[in-house]
Amino acid sequence: MDNPYDQGNTGGQSEGTGTAARMKQTVVDAASQASGKIADLGRKTVSQIDSTREPIASTLDKSASSLQETGDSAARAAHATAEKLQSTAQYVRQNDVQAMMGDITDFAKQYPGQCLAVAVGLGFLLGRFFRSND
């Protein structure tokens, strides 16, 4: 009686080795494709964020100009705020996302308490905003 699983000592091993090699190559190819897609997605995301820097900077500049044009008793405060907005606009134009993230990380390391306080404050304001929209 023939055993369907018995392919002999020589034929079975080479077929099994070939199958394992093909499976390994398939896994390697799939991992390579996934890695490429993830890298491409990362590049596209950074590109999209970078493409919004100029419009954000322009908006900040317009806000600064608007604040400078308004005067009266708040002129000094408006002027100081406008200068800060212009400085921020210039920073946004000159730095890409990675540089900004590095600066934020450095700042958080240098002033952890203040950063935590700001994060709590922003969280509180966002919570109030979303709660008021319900």
N, CA, C and O atoms as a printed pandas DataFrame, in Angstrom:
     atom_number atom_name residue_name chain_id  residue_number  x_coord  y_coord  z_coord
0              1         N          MET        A               1    0.844   -1.176    0.000
1              2        CA          MET        A               1    0.000    0.000    0.000
2              3         C          MET        A               1    0.885    1.233    0.000
3              4         O          MET        A               1    1.854    1.310    0.754
4              5         N          ASP        A               2    0.552    2.190   -0.841
5              6        CA          ASP        A               2    1.374    3.389   -0.949
6              7         C          ASP        A               2    0.959    4.386    0.123
7              8         O          ASP        A               2   -0.227    4.582    0.388
8              9         N          ASN        A               3    1.956    5.009    0.731
9             10        CA          ASN        A               3    1.707    6.041    1.728
10            11         C          ASN        A               3    1.774    7.394    1.027
11            12         O          ASN        A               3    2.822    7.745    0.485
12            13         N          PRO        A               4    0.675    8.174    1.021
13            14        CA          PRO        A               4    0.689    9.454    0.308
14            15         C          PRO        A               4    1.621   10.463    0.957
15            16         O          PRO        A               4    2.027   11.429    0.311
16            17         N          TYR        A               5    1.969   10.259    2.219
17            18        CA          TYR        A               5    2.837   11.201    2.924
18            19         C          TYR        A               5    4.302   10.842    2.789
19            20         O          TYR        A               5    5.177   11.655    3.086
20            21         N          ASP        A               6    4.570    9.620    2.339
21            22        CA          ASP        A               6    5.944    9.171    2.192
22            23         C          ASP        A               6    6.409    9.493    0.789
23            24         O          ASP        A               6    6.008    8.838   -0.173
24            25         N          GLN        A               7    7.262   10.509    0.671
25            26        CA          GLN        A               7    7.755   10.907   -0.632
26            27         C          GLN        A               7    9.205   10.506   -0.799
27            28         O          GLN        A               7    9.892   10.997   -1.695
28            29         N          GLY        A               8    9.649    9.659    0.021
29            30        CA          GLY        A               8   11.030    9.209   -0.069
30            31         C          GLY        A               8   11.922   10.146    0.721
31            32         O          GLY        A               8   11.496   11.229    1.121
32            33         N          ASN        A               9   13.142    9.738    0.942
33            34        CA          ASN        A               9   14.060   10.516    1.750
34            35         C          ASN        A               9   14.601   11.721    1.005
35            36         O          ASN        A               9   14.925   12.726    1.638
36            37         N          THR        A              10   14.708   11.665   -0.277
37            38        CA          THR        A              10   15.336   12.755   -1.013
38            39         C          THR        A              10   14.310   13.754   -1.514
39            40         O          THR        A              10   14.527   14.958   -1.383
40            41         N          GLY        A              11   13.208   13.304   -2.079
41            42        CA          GLY        A              11   12.230   14.211   -2.680
42            43         C          GLY        A              11   11.495   15.045   -1.650
43            44         O          GLY        A              11   11.289   16.236   -1.881
44            45         N          GLY        A              12   11.096   14.489   -0.543
45            46        CA          GLY        A              12   10.309   15.185    0.472
46            47         C          GLY        A              12   11.072   16.311    1.127
47            48         O          GLY        A              12   10.510   17.374    1.390
48            49         N          GLN        A              13   12.336   16.092    1.391
49            50        CA          GLN        A              13   13.119   17.120    2.062
50            51         C          GLN        A              13   13.334   18.324    1.156
51            52         O          GLN        A              13   13.238   19.461    1.617
52            53         N          SER        A              14   13.615   18.106   -0.089
53            54        CA          SER        A              14   13.868   19.241   -0.967
54            55         C          SER        A              14   12.582   20.028   -1.218
55            56         O          SER        A              14   12.611   21.255   -1.316
56            57         N          GLU        A              15   11.445   19.317   -1.323
57            58        CA          GLU        A              15   10.178   20.030   -1.491
58            59         C          GLU        A              15    9.830   20.808   -0.233
59            60         O          GLU        A              15    9.362   21.944   -0.318
60            61         N          GLY        A              16   10.054   20.211    0.935
61            62        CA          GLY        A              16    9.776   20.898    2.197
62            63         C          GLY        A              16   10.675   22.098    2.376
63            64         O          GLY        A              16   10.229   23.152    2.831
64            65         N          THR        A              17   11.929   21.949    2.024
65            66        CA          THR        A              17   12.873   23.060    2.119
66            67         C          THR        A              17   12.484   24.159    1.147
67            68         O          THR        A              17   12.561   25.339    1.489
68            69         N          GLY        A              18   12.073   23.800   -0.039
69            70        CA          GLY        A              18   11.639   24.782   -1.032
70            71         C          GLY        A              18   10.405   25.532   -0.573
71            72         O          GLY        A              18   10.313   26.747   -0.749
72            73         N          THR        A              19    9.453   24.815    0.017
73            74        CA          THR        A              19    8.239   25.439    0.523
74            75         C          THR        A              19    8.572   26.408    1.653
75            76         O          THR        A              19    8.043   27.518    1.702
76            77         N          ALA        A              20    9.444   25.988    2.555
77            78        CA          ALA        A              20    9.839   26.863    3.661
78            79         C          ALA        A              20   10.546   28.105    3.142
79            80         O          ALA        A              20   10.324   29.205    3.649
80            81         N          ALA        A              21   11.377   27.939    2.157
81            82        CA          ALA        A              21   12.089   29.085    1.585
82            83         C          ALA        A              21   11.111   30.044    0.908
83            84         O          ALA        A              21   11.244   31.262    1.026
84            85         N          ARG        A              22   10.124   29.483    0.195
85            86        CA          ARG        A              22    9.130   30.336   -0.449
86            87         C          ARG        A              22    8.295   31.086    0.591
87            88         O          ARG        A              22    8.000   32.270    0.428
88            89         N          MET        A              23    7.921   30.382    1.657
89            90        CA          MET        A              23    7.136   31.018    2.719
90            91         C          MET        A              23    7.954   32.131    3.382
91            92         O          MET        A              23    7.433   33.213    3.652
92            93         N          LYS        A              24    9.213   31.864    3.636
93            94        CA          LYS        A              24   10.081   32.863    4.248
94            95         C          LYS        A              24   10.198   34.075    3.331
95            96         O          LYS        A              24   10.123   35.214    3.792
96            97         N          GLN        A              25   10.379   33.837    2.050
97            98        CA          GLN        A              25   10.510   34.940    1.088
98            99         C          GLN        A              25    9.212   35.732    1.010
99           100         O          GLN        A              25    9.239   36.957    0.884
100          101         N          THR        A              26    8.079   35.044    1.083
101          102        CA          THR        A              26    6.784   35.719    1.056
102          103         C          THR        A              26    6.638   36.640    2.269
103          104         O          THR        A              26    6.170   37.771    2.145
104          105         N          VAL        A              27    7.041   36.149    3.436
105          106        CA          VAL        A              27    6.963   36.959    4.651
106          107         C          VAL        A              27    7.912   38.150    4.551
107          108         O          VAL        A              27    7.546   39.266    4.919
108          109         N          VAL        A              28    9.111   37.923    4.062
109          110        CA          VAL        A              28   10.084   39.004    3.906
110          111         C          VAL        A              28    9.552   40.049    2.919
111          112         O          VAL        A              28    9.668   41.249    3.166
112          113         N          ASP        A              29    8.973   39.598    1.810
113          114        CA          ASP        A              29    8.415   40.528    0.818
114          115         C          ASP        A              29    7.269   41.341    1.409
115          116         O          ASP        A              29    7.183   42.550    1.193
116          117         N          ALA        A              30    6.384   40.675    2.158
117          118        CA          ALA        A              30    5.251   41.372    2.768
118          119         C          ALA        A              30    5.736   42.398    3.778
119          120         O          ALA        A              30    5.213   43.512    3.827
120          121         N          ALA        A              31    6.723   42.042    4.578
121          122        CA          ALA        A              31    7.271   42.976    5.563
122          123         C          ALA        A              31    7.927   44.158    4.863
123          124         O          ALA        A              31    7.804   45.297    5.313
124          125         N          SER        A              32    8.606   43.895    3.788
125          126        CA          SER        A              32    9.264   44.964    3.031
126          127         C          SER        A              32    8.222   45.915    2.433
127          128         O          SER        A              32    8.391   47.133    2.477
128          129         N          GLN        A              33    7.164   45.362    1.884
129          130        CA          GLN        A              33    6.103   46.197    1.317
130          131         C          GLN        A              33    5.438   47.033    2.400
131          132         O          GLN        A              33    5.182   48.221    2.201
132          133         N          ALA        A              34    5.155   46.415    3.549
133          134        CA          ALA        A              34    4.520   47.142    4.645
134          135         C          ALA        A              34    5.429   48.263    5.129
135          136         O          ALA        A              34    4.968   49.376    5.383
136          137         N          SER        A              35    6.708   47.975    5.255
137          138        CA          SER        A              35    7.670   48.988    5.685
138          139         C          SER        A              35    7.712   50.136    4.690
139          140         O          SER        A              35    7.751   51.300    5.088
140          141         N          GLY        A              36    7.703   49.826    3.422
141          142        CA          GLY        A              36    7.707   50.869    2.392
142          143         C          GLY        A              36    6.453   51.712    2.442
143          144         O          GLY        A              36    6.519   52.933    2.302
144          145         N          LYS        A              37    5.304   51.073    2.643
145          146        CA          LYS        A              37    4.044   51.817    2.718
146          147         C          LYS        A              37    4.015   52.723    3.940
147          148         O          LYS        A              37    3.539   53.856    3.860
148          149         N          ILE        A              38    4.516   52.239    5.064
149          150        CA          ILE        A              38    4.550   53.043    6.280
150          151         C          ILE        A              38    5.481   54.238    6.093
151          152         O          ILE        A              38    5.142   55.357    6.477
152          153         N          ALA        A              39    6.639   54.006    5.512
153          154        CA          ALA        A              39    7.580   55.107    5.261
154          155         C          ALA        A              39    6.965   56.130    4.314
155          156         O          ALA        A              39    7.121   57.335    4.513
156          157         N          ASP        A              40    6.262   55.653    3.279
157          158        CA          ASP        A              40    5.614   56.552    2.325
158          159         C          ASP        A              40    4.521   57.367    3.010
159          160         O          ASP        A              40    4.392   58.566    2.763
160          161         N          LEU        A              41    3.741   56.725    3.861
161          162        CA          LEU        A              41    2.692   57.425    4.596
162          163         C          LEU        A              41    3.305   58.488    5.502
163          164         O          LEU        A              41    2.781   59.597    5.601
164          165         N          GLY        A              42    4.408   58.154    6.161
165          166        CA          GLY        A              42    5.087   59.133    7.010
166          167         C          GLY        A              42    5.566   60.329    6.206
167          168         O          GLY        A              42    5.407   61.473    6.631
168          169         N          ARG        A              43    6.155   60.066    5.040
169          170        CA          ARG        A              43    6.627   61.160    4.189
170          171         C          ARG        A              43    5.463   62.029    3.726
171          172         O          ARG        A              43    5.570   63.256    3.714
172          173         N          LYS        A              44    4.356   61.403    3.348
173          174        CA          LYS        A              44    3.192   62.170    2.894
174          175         C          LYS        A              44    2.628   63.022    4.030
175          176         O          LYS        A              44    2.248   64.173    3.810
176          177         N          THR        A              45    2.571   62.470    5.235
177          178        CA          THR        A              45    2.037   63.206    6.372
178          179         C          THR        A              45    2.905   64.413    6.685
179          180         O          THR        A              45    2.388   65.514    6.876
180          181         N          VAL        A              46    4.218   64.220    6.739
181          182        CA          VAL        A              46    5.122   65.338    7.000
182          183         C          VAL        A              46    5.003   66.378    5.888
183          184         O          VAL        A              46    5.043   67.579    6.156
184          185         N          SER        A              47    4.859   65.926    4.649
185          186        CA          SER        A              47    4.717   66.846    3.524
186          187         C          SER        A              47    3.434   67.665    3.660
187          188         O          SER        A              47    3.434   68.869    3.406
188          189         N          GLN        A              48    2.349   67.015    4.058
189          190        CA          GLN        A              48    1.086   67.730    4.229
190          191         C          GLN        A              48    1.190   68.753    5.351
191          192         O          GLN        A              48    0.690   69.871    5.223
192          193         N          ILE        A              49    1.834   68.376    6.445
193          194        CA          ILE        A              49    1.987   69.303    7.562
194          195         C          ILE        A              49    2.875   70.465    7.138
195          196         O          ILE        A              49    2.577   71.624    7.428
196          197         N          ASP        A              50    3.969   70.146    6.447
197          198        CA          ASP        A              50    4.863   71.201    5.976
198          199         C          ASP        A              50    4.150   72.145    5.011
199          200         O          ASP        A              50    4.430   73.343    5.004
200          201         N          SER        A              51    3.237   71.622    4.199
201          202        CA          SER        A              51    2.543   72.474    3.232
202          203         C          SER        A              51    1.591   73.451    3.924
203          204         O          SER        A              51    1.196   74.447    3.318
204          205         N          THR        A              52    1.221   73.194    5.157
205          206        CA          THR        A              52    0.328   74.105    5.873
206          207         C          THR        A              52    1.085   75.181    6.646
207          208         O          THR        A              52    0.471   76.092    7.200
208          209         N          ARG        A              53    2.407   75.082    6.687
209          210        CA          ARG        A              53    3.173   76.075    7.444
210          211         C          ARG        A              53    3.004   77.482    6.880
211          212         O          ARG        A              53    2.802   78.424    7.647
212          213         N          GLU        A              54    3.079   77.646    5.578
213          214        CA          GLU        A              54    2.977   78.979    4.971
214          215         C          GLU        A              54    1.602   79.607    5.208
215          216         O          GLU        A              54    1.538   80.772    5.600
216          217         N          PRO        A              55    0.489   78.877    4.985
217          218        CA          PRO        A              55   -0.811   79.485    5.293
218          219         C          PRO        A              55   -0.956   79.868    6.775
219          220         O          PRO        A              55   -1.556   80.893    7.097
220          221         N          ILE        A              56   -0.413   79.055    7.655
221          222        CA          ILE        A              56   -0.486   79.376    9.086
222          223         C          ILE        A              56    0.324   80.643    9.364
223          224         O          ILE        A              56   -0.132   81.540   10.073
224          225         N          ALA        A              57    1.520   80.702    8.799
225          226        CA          ALA        A              57    2.360   81.881    8.993
226          227         C          ALA        A              57    1.681   83.125    8.426
227          228         O          ALA        A              57    1.742   84.192    9.037
228          229         N          SER        A              58    1.035   83.001    7.270
229          230        CA          SER        A              58    0.332   84.143    6.673
230          231         C          SER        A              58   -0.817   84.601    7.560
231          232         O          SER        A              58   -1.034   85.800    7.735
232          233         N          THR        A              59   -1.545   83.654    8.114
233          234        CA          THR        A              59   -2.641   83.995    9.018
234          235         C          THR        A              59   -2.118   84.711   10.251
235          236         O          THR        A              59   -2.714   85.685   10.711
236          237         N          LEU        A              60   -0.998   84.226   10.788
237          238        CA          LEU        A              60   -0.405   84.895   11.944
238          239         C          LEU        A              60    0.033   86.310   11.589
239          240         O          LEU        A              60   -0.152   87.237   12.377
240          241         N          ASP        A              61    0.615   86.474   10.400
241          242        CA          ASP        A              61    1.014   87.811    9.959
242          243         C          ASP        A              61   -0.194   88.736    9.818
243          244         O          ASP        A              61   -0.141   89.896   10.229
244          245         N          LYS        A              62   -1.273   88.228    9.242
245          246        CA          LYS        A              62   -2.481   89.046    9.089
246          247         C          LYS        A              62   -3.040   89.442   10.449
247          248         O          LYS        A              62   -3.480   90.574   10.649
248          249         N          SER        A              63   -3.017   88.489   11.383
249          250        CA          SER        A              63   -3.487   88.805   12.733
250          251         C          SER        A              63   -2.604   89.860   13.372
251          252         O          SER        A              63   -3.100   90.766   14.042
252          253         N          ALA        A              64   -1.296   89.746   13.169
253          254        CA          ALA        A              64   -0.365   90.726   13.717
254          255         C          ALA        A              64   -0.639   92.104   13.119
255          256         O          ALA        A              64   -0.671   93.097   13.846
256          257         N          SER        A              65   -0.836   92.173   11.814
257          258        CA          SER        A              65   -1.116   93.448   11.160
258          259         C          SER        A              65   -2.415   94.048   11.669
259          260         O          SER        A              65   -2.504   95.252   11.911
260          261         N          SER        A              66   -3.411   93.207   11.829
261          262        CA          SER        A              66   -4.704   93.670   12.324
262          263         C          SER        A              66   -4.572   94.226   13.740
263          264         O          SER        A              66   -5.155   95.259   14.065
264          265         N          LEU        A              67   -3.805   93.537   14.572
265          266        CA          LEU        A              67   -3.620   94.014   15.948
266          267         C          LEU        A              67   -2.838   95.325   15.983
267          268         O          LEU        A              67   -3.111   96.200   16.805
268          269         N          GLN        A              68   -1.862   95.450   15.082
269          270        CA          GLN        A              68   -1.076   96.681   15.055
270          271         C          GLN        A              68   -1.917   97.870   14.615
271          272         O          GLN        A              68   -1.685   98.993   15.063
272          273         N          GLU        A              69   -2.886   97.636   13.747
273          274        CA          GLU        A              69   -3.715   98.717   13.242
274          275         C          GLU        A              69   -4.712   99.209   14.291
275          276         O          GLU        A              69   -5.078  100.385   14.291
276          277         N          THR        A              70   -5.148   98.336   15.167
277          278        CA          THR        A              70   -6.058   98.779   16.226
278          279         C          THR        A              70   -5.240   99.495   17.289
279          280         O          THR        A              70   -4.111   99.098   17.581
280          281         N          GLY        A              71   -5.775  100.492   17.838
281          282        CA          GLY        A              71   -4.977  101.315   18.743
282          283         C          GLY        A              71   -5.637  101.545   20.076
283          284         O          GLY        A              71   -6.104  100.624   20.746
284          285         N          ASP        A              72   -5.658  102.827   20.436
285          286        CA          ASP        A              72   -6.225  103.360   21.664
286          287         C          ASP        A              72   -5.460  102.857   22.886
287          288         O          ASP        A              72   -4.232  102.765   22.864
288          289         N          SER        A              73   -6.177  102.540   23.925
289          290        CA          SER        A              73   -5.537  102.228   25.205
290          291         C          SER        A              73   -4.796  100.896   25.192
291          292         O          SER        A              73   -3.876  100.696   25.985
292          293         N          ALA        A              74   -5.174  100.003   24.323
293          294        CA          ALA        A              74   -4.541   98.684   24.273
294          295         C          ALA        A              74   -3.428   98.622   23.238
295          296         O          ALA        A              74   -2.988   97.533   22.868
296          297         N          ALA        A              75   -2.970   99.772   22.768
297          298        CA          ALA        A              75   -1.982   99.806   21.686
298          299         C          ALA        A              75   -0.687   99.109   22.082
299          300         O          ALA        A              75   -0.133   98.351   21.286
300          301         N          ARG        A              76   -0.203   99.344   23.267
301          302        CA          ARG        A              76    1.053   98.724   23.691
302          303         C          ARG        A              76    0.917   97.210   23.773
303          304         O          ARG        A              76    1.782   96.475   23.296
304          305         N          ALA        A              77   -0.162   96.751   24.374
305          306        CA          ALA        A              77   -0.371   95.308   24.496
306          307         C          ALA        A              77   -0.560   94.678   23.122
307          308         O          ALA        A              77   -0.038   93.599   22.843
308          309         N          ALA        A              78   -1.313   95.363   22.272
309          310        CA          ALA        A              78   -1.539   94.847   20.921
310          311         C          ALA        A              78   -0.245   94.811   20.134
311          312         O          ALA        A              78    0.016   93.858   19.399
312          313         N          HIS        A              79    0.568   95.846   20.286
313          314        CA          HIS        A              79    1.843   95.894   19.571
314          315         C          HIS        A              79    2.765   94.766   20.041
315          316         O          HIS        A              79    3.404   94.105   19.223
316          317         N          ALA        A              80    2.832   94.549   21.341
317          318        CA          ALA        A              80    3.672   93.467   21.876
318          319         C          ALA        A              80    3.166   92.113   21.394
319          320         O          ALA        A              80    3.952   91.242   21.020
320          321         N          THR        A              81    1.849   91.946   21.406
321          322        CA          THR        A              81    1.266   90.692   20.927
322          323         C          THR        A              81    1.532   90.514   19.442
323          324         O          THR        A              81    1.845   89.413   18.989
324          325         N          ALA        A              82    1.407   91.593   18.689
325          326        CA          ALA        A              82    1.662   91.524   17.250
326          327         C          ALA        A              82    3.107   91.144   16.969
327          328         O          ALA        A              82    3.371   90.354   16.063
328          329         N          GLU        A              83    4.042   91.690   17.728
329          330        CA          GLU        A              83    5.447   91.323   17.547
330          331         C          GLU        A              83    5.674   89.848   17.838
331          332         O          GLU        A              83    6.422   89.178   17.126
332          333         N          LYS        A              84    5.032   89.344   18.877
333          334        CA          LYS        A              84    5.150   87.919   19.197
334          335         C          LYS        A              84    4.560   87.064   18.075
335          336         O          LYS        A              84    5.126   86.032   17.715
336          337         N          LEU        A              85    3.420   87.494   17.522
337          338        CA          LEU        A              85    2.802   86.749   16.424
338          339         C          LEU        A              85    3.692   86.761   15.185
339          340         O          LEU        A              85    3.821   85.748   14.498
340          341         N          GLN        A              86    4.304   87.904   14.903
341          342        CA          GLN        A              86    5.206   87.977   13.761
342          343         C          GLN        A              86    6.441   87.106   13.981
343          344         O          GLN        A              86    6.926   86.454   13.056
344          345         N          SER        A              87    6.937   87.104   15.197
345          346        CA          SER        A              87    8.083   86.259   15.525
346          347         C          SER        A              87    7.710   84.782   15.368
347          348         O          SER        A              87    8.494   83.978   14.864
348          349         N          THR        A              88    6.504   84.447   15.808
349          350        CA          THR        A              88    6.031   83.063   15.666
350          351         C          THR        A              88    5.863   82.708   14.195
351          352         O          THR        A              88    6.212   81.602   13.782
352          353         N          ALA        A              89    5.336   83.629   13.407
353          354        CA          ALA        A              89    5.172   83.386   11.967
354          355         C          ALA        A              89    6.523   83.139   11.315
355          356         O          ALA        A              89    6.662   82.239   10.486
356          357         N          GLN        A              90    7.506   83.929   11.683
357          358        CA          GLN        A              90    8.848   83.745   11.133
358          359         C          GLN        A              90    9.427   82.392   11.542
359          360         O          GLN        A              90   10.062   81.717   10.732
360          361         N          TYR        A              91    9.211   81.999   12.788
361          362        CA          TYR        A              91    9.682   80.700   13.277
362          363         C          TYR        A              91    9.034   79.562   12.487
363          364         O          TYR        A              91    9.708   78.610   12.093
364          365         N          VAL        A              92    7.712   79.668   12.257
365          366        CA          VAL        A              92    6.987   78.620   11.526
366          367         C          VAL        A              92    7.503   78.516   10.094
367          368         O          VAL        A              92    7.612   77.415    9.555
368          369         N          ARG        A              93    7.820   79.644    9.479
369          370        CA          ARG        A              93    8.351   79.624    8.109
370          371         C          ARG        A              93    9.741   78.995    8.046
371          372         O          ARG        A              93   10.055   78.282    7.092
372          373         N          GLN        A              94   10.562   79.247    9.037
373          374        CA          GLN        A              94   11.965   78.844    8.989
374          375         C          GLN        A              94   12.216   77.429    9.491
375          376         O          GLN        A              94   13.295   76.890    9.246
376          377         N          ASN        A              95   11.274   76.809   10.176
377          378        CA          ASN        A              95   11.498   75.491   10.768
378          379         C          ASN        A              95   10.495   74.488   10.240
379          380         O          ASN        A              95    9.312   74.794   10.087
380          381         N          ASP        A              96   10.981   73.277    9.962
381          382        CA          ASP        A              96   10.077   72.220    9.535
382          383         C          ASP        A              96    9.516   71.518   10.774
383          384         O          ASP        A              96    9.863   71.867   11.902
384          385         N          VAL        A              97    8.653   70.535   10.559
385          386        CA          VAL        A              97    7.952   69.864   11.646
386          387         C          VAL        A              97    8.940   69.180   12.593
387          388         O          VAL        A              97    8.772   69.244   13.811
388          389         N          GLN        A              98    9.955   68.535   12.052
389          390        CA          GLN        A              98   10.910   67.824   12.894
390          391         C          GLN        A              98   11.682   68.788   13.784
391          392         O          GLN        A              98   11.920   68.491   14.955
392          393         N          ALA        A              99   12.075   69.935   13.247
393          394        CA          ALA        A              99   12.792   70.928   14.049
394          395         C          ALA        A              99   11.886   71.474   15.157
395          396         O          ALA        A              99   12.329   71.681   16.287
396          397         N          MET        A             100   10.614   71.705   14.819
397          398        CA          MET        A             100    9.677   72.204   15.829
398          399         C          MET        A             100    9.487   71.183   16.949
399          400         O          MET        A             100    9.462   71.543   18.126
400          401         N          MET        A             101    9.352   69.905   16.577
401          402        CA          MET        A             101    9.185   68.865   17.591
402          403         C          MET        A             101   10.423   68.778   18.489
403          404         O          MET        A             101   10.302   68.563   19.695
404          405         N          GLY        A             102   11.596   68.943   17.909
405          406        CA          GLY        A             102   12.817   68.946   18.700
406          407         C          GLY        A             102   12.848   70.116   19.672
407          408         O          GLY        A             102   13.243   69.955   20.827
408          409         N          ASP        A             103   12.435   71.293   19.212
409          410        CA          ASP        A             103   12.386   72.470   20.080
410          411         C          ASP        A             103   11.387   72.282   21.214
411          412         O          ASP        A             103   11.658   72.656   22.355
412          413         N          ILE        A             104   10.233   71.703   20.901
413          414        CA          ILE        A             104    9.219   71.461   21.931
414          415         C          ILE        A             104    9.746   70.470   22.963
415          416         O          ILE        A             104    9.554   70.654   24.165
416          417         N          THR        A             105   10.404   69.432   22.492
417          418        CA          THR        A             105   10.969   68.435   23.410
418          419         C          THR        A             105   12.023   69.075   24.316
419          420         O          THR        A             105   12.032   68.844   25.525
420          421         N          ASP        A             106   12.905   69.878   23.728
421          422        CA          ASP        A             106   13.935   70.559   24.523
422          423         C          ASP        A             106   13.304   71.487   25.556
423          424         O          ASP        A             106   13.743   71.530   26.705
424          425         N          PHE        A             107   12.281   72.226   25.151
425          426        CA          PHE        A             107   11.600   73.146   26.052
426          427         C          PHE        A             107   10.934   72.392   27.198
427          428         O          PHE        A             107   11.002   72.808   28.355
428          429         N          ALA        A             108   10.287   71.269   26.857
429          430        CA          ALA        A             108    9.609   70.472   27.890
430          431         C          ALA        A             108   10.612   69.887   28.881
431          432         O          ALA        A             108   10.313   69.771   30.069
432          433         N          LYS        A             109   11.791   69.522   28.404
433          434        CA          LYS        A             109   12.831   69.009   29.306
434          435         C          LYS        A             109   13.359   70.112   30.216
435          436         O          LYS        A             109   13.682   69.868   31.379
436          437         N          GLN        A             110   13.444   71.328   29.679
437          438        CA          GLN        A             110   13.981   72.443   30.444
438          439         C          GLN        A             110   12.957   72.980   31.455
439          440         O          GLN        A             110   13.333   73.397   32.550
440          441         N          TYR        A             111   11.682   72.973   31.098
441          442        CA          TYR        A             111   10.623   73.516   31.954
442          443         C          TYR        A             111    9.475   72.507   32.087
443          444         O          TYR        A             111    8.381   72.765   31.585
444          445         N          PRO        A             112    9.692   71.388   32.737
445          446        CA          PRO        A             112    8.637   70.354   32.786
446          447         C          PRO        A             112    7.391   70.794   33.551
447          448         O          PRO        A             112    6.274   70.468   33.148
448          449         N          GLY        A             113    7.566   71.527   34.645
449          450        CA          GLY        A             113    6.411   71.960   35.435
450          451         C          GLY        A             113    5.512   72.907   34.667
451          452         O          GLY        A             113    4.289   72.762   34.676
452          453         N          GLN        A             114    6.121   73.876   34.002
453          454        CA          GLN        A             114    5.340   74.847   33.241
454          455         C          GLN        A             114    4.628   74.171   32.073
455          456         O          GLN        A             114    3.482   74.496   31.763
456          457         N          CYS        A             115    5.311   73.236   31.432
457          458        CA          CYS        A             115    4.688   72.517   30.309
458          459         C          CYS        A             115    3.508   71.687   30.784
459          460         O          CYS        A             115    2.482   71.615   30.108
460          461         N          LEU        A             116    3.649   71.073   31.923
461          462        CA          LEU        A             116    2.542   70.288   32.479
462          463         C          LEU        A             116    1.368   71.206   32.812
463          464         O          LEU        A             116    0.217   70.855   32.552
464          465         N          ALA        A             117    1.644   72.367   33.379
465          466        CA          ALA        A             117    0.584   73.319   33.708
466          467         C          ALA        A             117   -0.140   73.789   32.446
467          468         O          ALA        A             117   -1.367   73.892   32.428
468          469         N          VAL        A             118    0.622   74.071   31.400
469          470        CA          VAL        A             118    0.010   74.487   30.135
470          471         C          VAL        A             118   -0.847   73.356   29.570
471          472         O          VAL        A             118   -1.954   73.598   29.090
472          473         N          ALA        A             119   -0.342   72.124   29.626
473          474        CA          ALA        A             119   -1.106   70.977   29.115
474          475         C          ALA        A             119   -2.415   70.808   29.890
475          476         O          ALA        A             119   -3.457   70.535   29.294
476          477         N          VAL        A             120   -2.367   70.968   31.201
477          478        CA          VAL        A             120   -3.582   70.857   32.015
478          479         C          VAL        A             120   -4.557   71.973   31.638
479          480         O          VAL        A             120   -5.755   71.733   31.491
480          481         N          GLY        A             121   -4.042   73.187   31.484
481          482        CA          GLY        A             121   -4.904   74.307   31.109
482          483         C          GLY        A             121   -5.564   74.102   29.760
483          484         O          GLY        A             121   -6.759   74.353   29.601
484          485         N          LEU        A             122   -4.776   73.640   28.778
485          486        CA          LEU        A             122   -5.341   73.376   27.453
486          487         C          LEU        A             122   -6.372   72.250   27.512
487          488         O          LEU        A             122   -7.411   72.318   26.856
488          489         N          GLY        A             123   -6.087   71.235   28.284
489          490        CA          GLY        A             123   -7.046   70.140   28.441
490          491         C          GLY        A             123   -8.356   70.624   29.055
491          492         O          GLY        A             123   -9.440   70.220   28.633
492          493         N          PHE        A             124   -8.241   71.487   30.050
493          494        CA          PHE        A             124   -9.436   72.057   30.674
494          495         C          PHE        A             124  -10.245   72.872   29.663
495          496         O          PHE        A             124  -11.463   72.723   29.572
496          497         N          LEU        A             125   -9.559   73.733   28.905
497          498        CA          LEU        A             125  -10.257   74.566   27.914
498          499         C          LEU        A             125  -10.908   73.716   26.822
499          500         O          LEU        A             125  -12.043   73.980   26.425
500          501         N          LEU        A             126  -10.203   72.707   26.341
501          502        CA          LEU        A             126  -10.783   71.824   25.328
502          503         C          LEU        A             126  -11.988   71.070   25.883
503          504         O          LEU        A             126  -12.984   70.886   25.183
504          505         N          GLY        A             127  -11.902   70.642   27.120
505          506        CA          GLY        A             127  -13.036   69.963   27.758
506          507         C          GLY        A             127  -14.249   70.860   27.851
507          508         O          GLY        A             127  -15.370   70.430   27.577
508          509         N          ARG        A             128  -14.029   72.113   28.239
509          510        CA          ARG        A             128  -15.133   73.065   28.325
510          511         C          ARG        A             128  -15.727   73.341   26.944
511          512         O          ARG        A             128  -16.943   73.453   26.787
512          513         N          PHE        A             129  -14.847   73.449   25.947
513          514        CA          PHE        A             129  -15.306   73.713   24.584
514          515         C          PHE        A             129  -16.190   72.586   24.071
515          516         O          PHE        A             129  -17.264   72.835   23.522
516          517         N          PHE        A             130  -15.743   71.354   24.247
517          518        CA          PHE        A             130  -16.520   70.219   23.750
518          519         C          PHE        A             130  -17.787   70.011   24.566
519          520         O          PHE        A             130  -18.802   69.571   24.025
520          521         N          ARG        A             131  -17.745   70.318   25.851
521          522        CA          ARG        A             131  -18.918   70.177   26.677
522          523         C          ARG        A             131  -19.967   71.220   26.300
523          524         O          ARG        A             131  -21.163   70.931   26.336
524          525         N          SER        A             132  -19.536   72.430   25.939
525          526        CA          SER        A             132  -20.483   73.491   25.570
526          527         C          SER        A             132  -21.104   73.234   24.207
527          528         O          SER        A             132  -22.167   73.782   23.916
528          529         N          ASN        A             133  -20.476   72.415   23.354
529          530        CA          ASN        A             133  -21.039   72.112   22.056
530          531         C          ASN        A             133  -22.104   71.015   22.110
531          532         O          ASN        A             133  -22.820   70.804   21.131
532          533         N          ASP        A             134  -22.213   70.328   23.221
533          534        CA          ASP        A             134  -23.209   69.238   23.330
534          535         C          ASP        A             134  -24.567   69.742   23.480
535          536         O          ASP        A             134  -25.509   68.956   23.584
